[in-house]
Amino acid sequence: MHVLAESDLNDPRLVRSPERGGHGLDAQWSDDFHHAVHVALTGERDGYYADFGGVGPIAKSLRDRFVHDGVPSAYRRRRHGAPAADVPADRFVVFVQNHDQVGNRVRGDRLAALVPLARQKLAAALLLLSPYVPLLFMGEEYGETNPFLYFVSHGDRELIAAVREGRRREFAEFGWTGDVPDPQAVGTFLRSRLDRTRANPALLALYRDCLRLRREEPALRPGDAESTVSADVEAGWVTLRLAPAAGACVVAVFSLADAQDVPLPGPRGKAWDVLLSTDGERYAGAGGEAAVRSDGDRPRVAVPAWSAVLLREVST
């Protein structure tokens, strides 16, 4: 399998077939998905995060593959990317953490060190209920809090000096201050080791359940379903409806705001089963009820604050 890791190119020709003028790679990573989720959950807006914020970029990344698909980029001061909505979803690998996005932070802080548990669970749901291929970064599934710092073991003194200076310049762009861990120091490597003794069982249970649902529900298999995305930027919610060729439709509802009722997309008059709520007691949530209510003939689901709900459409 050929996967391009440097996906900041936002060029769908990489994964289009040669017959359509592409390079025929199997998949490419989508940094846009990460940036959209990270900024919405953390509020960071420095560096390339300046191009993101709120639920709008999340909705666009779920619907159109790239957030920057030929639109202006404030960070780059030019238009960036090209449309990719025609490319199958299983050609894109998405993530909410990886070695670049964590290791290139001045303190190597993971998402579990930046946001509370509710937002970690929401990130997990956005990742694992998306129509794309998910990539898990080591330890994210149980909420690892040890940093993942940038470390090297070079023998060339000039190269070591260049790496140290390059790191300082990069961090200045993001406004990160304080001592920069020495990439060449053994201690920097030792601090980056996993510590599974502090694993969060509730978060781990959520990852396991979401992965199980991806196996069981045809709609959640990448490339096997037609997706429809709706969003209310002001209210702070996004819905993703996945309709497979065979099998039941599912709808994932993501609320990046206070508790609210969100309208369910799709045909009216349908019944729904709640498959999962990240605010459930099983996941150390408040046990908030994700109940479907009738609003005329347009159903709405009560979604707890900063949480996700997955529903399956019931045949009637």
NUDRENKOL-14601 format. One record per residue (C-alpha): residue number from 0; x, z negated, y negated. Coordinates in nm, 2 decimals, decimal comma. Each point is the difference from the previous one (the first is absolute). Example, Ala and Ser with C-alpha at 12.3 -4.5 7.8 and 13.67 -1.06 7.14 Angstrom:
BEGIN
resi:c1:c3:c2
0:1,23:-0,78:0,45
1:0,14:0,07:-0,34
% end
This chain:
BEGIN
resi:c1:c3:c2
0:0,00:0,00:0,00
1:0,13:0,09:-0,35
2:-0,11:-0,24:-0,28
3:0,13:0,02:-0,35
4:0,07:-0,35:-0,13
5:0,07:0,10:-0,36
6:-0,36:0,06:-0,09
7:0,03:-0,04:-0,38
8:0,01:0,38:0,00
9:-0,38:0,01:0,03
10:0,03:0,36:0,14
11:-0,26:0,09:0,26
12:0,21:0,31:0,10
13:0,21:-0,24:0,20
14:-0,27:-0,06:0,25
15:-0,19:0,33:-0,02
16:0,06:0,25:0,28
17:0,26:0,28:-0,05
18:-0,30:0,24:0,03
19:-0,13:-0,15:-0,32
20:0,33:0,00:-0,18
21:0,10:-0,35:0,10
22:0,29:-0,16:0,18
23:-0,20:-0,12:0,30
24:0,11:-0,36:0,00
25:-0,22:-0,23:0,21
26:-0,05:-0,26:-0,27
27:0,13:-0,15:-0,33
28:-0,02:-0,34:-0,15
29:-0,23:-0,06:-0,30
30:0,15:-0,22:-0,26
31:-0,31:0,05:-0,22
32:-0,22:-0,20:0,24
33:0,25:-0,29:-0,01
34:0,03:0,01:-0,38
35:-0,38:0,01:-0,04
36:-0,06:-0,30:0,23
37:0,30:-0,20:-0,13
38:-0,09:0,02:-0,36
39:-0,37:-0,07:0,06
40:0,10:-0,32:0,19
41:0,29:-0,12:-0,21
42:-0,06:0,13:-0,35
43:0,36:0,12:-0,03
44:0,03:0,30:-0,23
45:0,38:0,04:-0,05
46:0,20:0,31:0,09
47:-0,19:0,25:0,20
48:-0,28:-0,24:0,04
49:-0,10:0,09:-0,36
50:-0,19:0,30:0,14
51:-0,24:-0,23:0,21
52:-0,25:-0,27:-0,06
53:-0,36:-0,10:0,11
54:-0,20:0,15:0,28
55:0,00:0,36:-0,13
56:0,34:0,09:0,15
57:-0,09:-0,17:0,33
58:-0,32:0,22:0,02
59:0,20:0,31:-0,09
60:0,27:-0,07:0,26
61:-0,27:-0,05:0,27
62:-0,19:0,32:-0,11
63:0,27:0,24:-0,10
64:0,32:-0,11:0,19
65:0,21:-0,02:-0,32
66:-0,09:-0,18:-0,33
67:0,24:0,24:-0,18
68:-0,11:0,34:0,12
69:0,09:0,20:-0,31
70:-0,12:-0,25:-0,25
71:0,21:-0,15:-0,29
72:0,24:-0,28:0,09
73:0,07:-0,24:-0,28
74:0,31:-0,13:0,18
75:0,15:0,35:0,05
76:-0,13:0,13:-0,33
77:-0,13:0,32:0,17
78:-0,25:0,12:0,26
79:0,09:-0,10:0,35
80:-0,10:0,10:0,35
81:-0,25:0,26:0,14
82:-0,35:-0,01:0,16
83:0,00:-0,10:0,36
84:-0,37:-0,08:0,08
85:0,00:0,30:0,24
86:0,27:-0,16:0,22
87:-0,13:-0,20:0,30
88:0,02:-0,38:-0,05
89:0,22:-0,05:0,31
90:0,28:0,18:-0,18
91:0,06:-0,30:-0,23
92:0,16:-0,33:0,08
93:-0,11:-0,29:-0,23
94:0,12:-0,35:-0,05
95:-0,04:-0,31:-0,22
96:0,36:-0,11:0,06
97:0,32:0,17:0,12
98:0,37:-0,04:-0,01
99:0,03:0,20:-0,33
100:-0,28:-0,16:-0,19
101:0,10:-0,36:0,10
102:0,37:0,04:0,03
103:0,03:0,16:-0,34
104:-0,15:-0,29:-0,18
105:0,25:-0,23:-0,16
106:-0,10:-0,30:0,21
107:-0,12:0,20:0,30
108:-0,34:-0,18:-0,02
109:-0,26:0,11:0,25
110:-0,37:0,03:-0,07
111:-0,07:-0,35:0,16
112:0,23:-0,15:-0,27
113:-0,18:0,18:-0,28
114:-0,38:-0,03:0,07
115:-0,23:-0,26:0,16
116:-0,13:0,05:0,36
117:-0,33:0,16:-0,11
118:0,19:0,29:-0,16
119:0,24:0,03:0,30
120:-0,30:0,04:0,22
121:-0,15:0,26:-0,24
122:0,33:0,19:0,01
123:-0,01:0,00:0,38
124:-0,36:0,13:0,00
125:0,09:0,28:-0,25
126:0,29:0,10:0,22
127:-0,16:-0,02:0,35
128:-0,34:0,13:-0,09
129:0,13:0,30:-0,20
130:-0,03:0,35:0,15
131:0,38:0,02:0,02
132:0,27:-0,10:0,24
133:0,11:-0,36:-0,08
134:0,36:-0,12:-0,01
135:0,05:-0,38:0,04
136:0,31:-0,16:-0,15
137:0,16:-0,26:0,22
138:-0,17:-0,34:-0,05
139:-0,28:0,12:-0,22
140:-0,25:-0,05:0,28
141:0,04:-0,37:-0,01
142:0,09:-0,06:-0,36
143:0,38:-0,02:0,01
144:0,12:-0,17:-0,32
145:0,38:0,02:0,04
146:0,13:0,27:-0,24
147:0,13:0,33:0,12
148:0,30:0,06:-0,23
149:0,21:0,31:-0,04
150:0,32:-0,06:0,21
151:0,30:0,21:0,10
152:0,32:-0,03:0,19
153:0,24:0,25:-0,16
154:0,38:0,01:0,02
155:0,07:0,20:-0,31
156:0,05:-0,23:-0,30
157:-0,09:0,27:-0,25
158:-0,32:0,08:0,19
159:-0,09:-0,37:0,01
160:0,05:-0,03:-0,38
161:-0,21:0,31:-0,06
162:-0,29:-0,14:0,22
163:0,01:-0,33:-0,19
164:-0,01:0,18:-0,34
165:-0,27:0,24:0,11
166:-0,23:-0,28:0,11
167:0,04:-0,17:-0,34
168:-0,10:0,32:-0,19
169:-0,30:0,06:0,23
170:-0,14:-0,35:-0,05
171:0,03:0,03:-0,38
172:-0,25:0,28:0,01
173:-0,26:-0,23:0,15
174:0,08:-0,29:-0,24
175:0,11:-0,22:0,29
176:0,24:-0,27:-0,12
177:0,22:-0,26:0,16
178:0,28:0,01:0,24
179:0,01:0,30:0,22
180:0,09:-0,09:0,37
181:0,33:0,15:0,10
182:-0,08:0,28:0,25
183:0,34:-0,04:0,16
184:-0,03:-0,38:0,06
185:-0,07:-0,12:0,36
186:-0,24:-0,26:-0,15
187:-0,22:0,28:-0,14
188:-0,05:0,14:0,35
189:-0,06:-0,35:0,15
190:-0,27:-0,07:-0,25
191:-0,18:0,31:0,10
192:-0,06:-0,10:0,37
193:-0,36:-0,05:0,12
194:-0,13:-0,35:0,06
195:-0,29:0,03:0,24
196:-0,04:-0,38:0,02
197:-0,20:0,02:-0,33
198:-0,23:0,28:0,12
199:-0,36:-0,01:-0,14
200:-0,23:0,02:0,31
201:-0,30:0,11:-0,21
202:0,18:0,30:-0,15
203:0,14:0,09:0,34
204:-0,35:-0,01:0,15
205:-0,13:0,23:-0,27
206:0,28:0,26:0,07
207:-0,08:-0,02:0,37
208:-0,37:0,05:-0,05
209:0,05:0,29:-0,24
210:0,23:0,17:0,25
211:-0,25:-0,06:0,28
212:-0,27:0,16:-0,21
213:0,22:0,30:-0,07
214:0,02:0,06:0,38
215:-0,37:-0,07:0,07
216:-0,17:0,18:-0,29
217:0,04:0,38:0,00
218:-0,06:0,01:-0,38
219:0,32:-0,20:-0,05
220:0,23:0,23:0,18
221:0,21:0,20:-0,25
222:-0,12:0,35:-0,04
223:-0,31:-0,04:0,21
224:-0,26:-0,07:-0,27
225:-0,12:0,15:-0,32
226:0,05:-0,25:-0,28
227:-0,20:-0,06:-0,32
228:0,12:-0,23:-0,27
229:-0,20:-0,17:-0,27
230:0,11:-0,25:-0,27
231:-0,11:-0,19:-0,30
232:0,30:-0,05:-0,22
233:-0,16:-0,26:-0,22
234:-0,15:-0,21:0,28
235:0,32:0,03:0,20
236:-0,12:0,13:0,34
237:0,08:0,29:0,22
238:-0,19:0,12:0,31
239:0,13:0,23:0,27
240:-0,24:0,17:0,24
241:0,14:0,15:0,31
242:-0,21:0,24:0,20
243:0,15:0,12:0,33
244:-0,11:0,31:0,19
245:-0,12:-0,22:0,28
246:-0,09:-0,37:-0,03
247:-0,13:-0,24:-0,26
248:0,09:0,02:-0,37
249:0,17:-0,30:-0,15
250:0,03:-0,11:-0,36
251:0,28:-0,22:-0,14
252:-0,08:-0,18:-0,32
253:0,28:-0,14:-0,21
254:-0,06:-0,24:-0,29
255:0,29:-0,07:-0,24
256:-0,22:-0,23:-0,22
257:-0,24:-0,29:0,02
258:-0,27:-0,01:0,27
259:-0,24:0,28:-0,05
260:-0,26:0,22:0,17
261:0,13:0,35:0,07
262:-0,23:0,30:0,08
263:0,07:0,16:0,34
264:0,06:0,38:0,00
265:-0,16:0,24:0,25
266:-0,36:0,07:0,10
267:-0,27:-0,24:-0,12
268:-0,20:-0,22:0,24
269:0,28:-0,07:0,24
270:0,07:-0,33:0,18
271:0,35:-0,15:0,00
272:0,21:-0,23:0,22
273:0,28:-0,20:-0,17
274:0,31:0,05:0,21
275:0,24:-0,20:-0,22
276:0,03:-0,20:-0,32
277:0,34:-0,11:-0,12
278:-0,16:-0,31:-0,15
279:-0,12:-0,11:0,34
280:0,09:-0,35:0,14
281:0,20:0,17:0,27
282:0,24:0,12:-0,27
283:0,01:-0,33:-0,19
284:-0,25:0,12:-0,25
285:-0,29:-0,18:-0,16
286:-0,24:0,15:0,26
287:-0,18:0,18:-0,27
288:-0,30:0,20:0,14
289:0,05:0,37:0,00
290:-0,38:0,07:0,02
291:-0,17:0,34:-0,04
292:-0,29:-0,02:-0,24
293:-0,27:0,26:-0,08
294:-0,02:0,13:-0,36
295:-0,30:0,23:0,03
296:0,13:0,23:0,27
297:0,36:-0,02:-0,11
298:0,18:-0,28:0,19
299:0,26:-0,22:-0,16
300:0,25:-0,23:0,15
301:0,10:-0,34:-0,14
302:0,38:0,00:-0,01
303:0,19:-0,32:-0,07
304:0,26:0,00:-0,28
305:0,33:0,19:0,07
306:-0,10:0,09:0,35
307:-0,09:0,29:0,23
308:-0,29:0,06:0,23
309:-0,03:0,26:0,28
310:-0,35:0,11:0,12
311:-0,12:0,24:0,27
312:-0,30:0,22:-0,05
313:-0,27:-0,08:0,26
314:-0,20:0,29:0,15
315:-0,38:-0,05:-0,06
% end
